Amino acid sequence: MAGLLFLQSPNIAMADSEKVVTLGADLTTEQRSEMLQYFGVSEDEVTIVEVNNLKGIATEAEIGRHTYSCAYIMPTSSGKINVKTAHLTWVSTSMIANTLVTAGIDSCDVVAAAPKDVSGTGALTGVIKAYEKVTDEKLDEDKTGLAMQELYTTAEIGQDIGKDEASAVMNEVKTQVLKDGLTDQDKIQDVVEDVAAYYKVNLTSDQVA
């Protein structure tokens, strides 16, 4: 840490020029149609971007060999990140929101979903690509790379202490480190350990590192 419903349509309203959907590269034709229907759009009215899973961040056993995650995004001026998910098992809404902040996105509505239970890492990749497409803004590659690492770290630790707890700890650590402008690794480690103690979670030395 220191290192670094598929039951209802989401009904997102966008201007035609802002409609961008990312689809997992391994979806079947039927699944593509299913996801577009879920997002409430047709193929001829949106820009579609295909995405693949993270490479070199998480193991194949954790995220799988194929990418089925999809995403739909609308930049807003609310100053908030709102995330809804469906069938994502490895990442949570708070994980996605936290990592989008790290990537340099601070205001948008997001729906990340898949036609069946999947890890969800491809959805984060898709949200970032969709945001860049919608806003015509290239996000900083260092920040997006850190965002991917953050997602993996949070998800991995969340398997031991719980997703919500891991997200809360990660977010609070980031907040304190940025607020105090910390760059010394020993001081950052102190923050990690203090925050973990506050949330009453036990981290191993490897998890702290």
Secondary structure, DSSP 8 states (H G I E B T S, - for coil): -----TTS-------GGG-EEEEETT--HHHHHHHHHHHT--GGGSEEEEE---SSSS-HHHH-SS---EEEEEE-SSS-EEEEEEEE-S--HHHHHHHHHHHT--SEEEEEEEEEEE--HHHHHHHHHHHHHHHT----HHHHHHHHHHHHHHHHHHHHH-HHHHHHHHHHHHHHHHHHT---HHHHHHHHHHHHHHTT----HHHH-
